[in-house]
Amino acid sequence: MTSTSTVPALRRAGTGDVPAVSAVLAAALNDTAIAHWLVPDRAERVEVYRRYFDLVTPWFVEHGTVYLTADGTAAAAWVRLDGRFEPEIDGYDRRLAEACGAATERFVRLDEDMLAAHPDGLTHDYLAFLGVVPAAQNRGLGSRLLREHHRVTDADGLPAYLEATGRRNAALYARHGYADTDPVPIGDGPPLYAMLRPPAGDRAG
């Protein structure tokens, strides 16, 4: 078990933290199954993911709640939604194509399939991204990030929703009160796993 004294403190990220958050998420998430489908070539994937997170991270910092560890090794991006997830990023289609190049069509399919599966008509907090850089994994940082925001959702009596990128990640989320809903098929790529966590007062035990 990881001692809480060895887990770095968190802070809410601001505009000045956007480059650090983008770098963490790009490094942490570019070796998932969905990442391999989106951009099969590893060297290209590193660059595409860096540009992709440079594009989307500022929106979450402005409209949501983004946490960053003090040592810059882990981050999570949340946003509170009254229904479906429909972010409005200026020039998104053009900028996505610039960021993703030949992989753009797969990123568009990812967006479309995730949006179609997202809970509609449910006020909830959406965990869009959670990442820990490889060198800092298995130290309790993912759990630390989850607990930090679950205090908010539980206090406000709201559920939390996410899409796990694989069964290993899904197991982590299950330990924090999330339950599987339905797999989210992504084109001809690997599925994501939609998971919902009721607020504390609505959970058994």
Steps between C-alpha positions, in 0.01 A plus 500: 500500500628845410551735793305821458812688609674389179218612272556855374251772572247610240399841383230624269662587172472849357574648162871504567494125565356408159838394349580281801156334501514441126844343528391268782187379321680452168776296663265301722237402245692434179559130570136397552321267260288783364812710442658220298188487285484875457865535398670165432852639454657566840720795403212667320266426793723686745481814287129469419408450864707801604322721247159351584531574871635847425169551317253365756662570837432877505125436467497277807706748702254776410172309529574212734722394788851383421735361763877480472739341746763726649777300333332515160463125456121454501191693399125461466244707309137518613202699384149532644226435248124550504464239228706402200863594452519757221813712545530807280862560405555778248599364161499147635459312172779689329731489801434129555602430141814707549585314819420146388583496131443159345340377825227766492225270373554260791499784754174625350353150531615486861326831572180392328475161669579636845247782462233256386554280807521781755218516759230740385277691741716417804678766702839351580873561511687353205857378538625558148867419566711361781865427441816415689832509318651149468788561741256596778239228455407248771559755776140584581479818296196390300312422820610831650361688202170314519454553873566871464205554268271237648486718809339762276252269327400335826453833676282620212309172474598444137608193304827482311546352154804391299615273221778264604758424232539136600413238756800579719389861532141389548611291799653809661181696449290213634696518826385860529131425461453502122287234333502391137216618284554404137811462285541791258601370155739734320487434127702190426730570794503374859200593713498737790318403821237742624481512879275690739558574869194593707554760774592361840146514639367287214757222522450182697738459789 
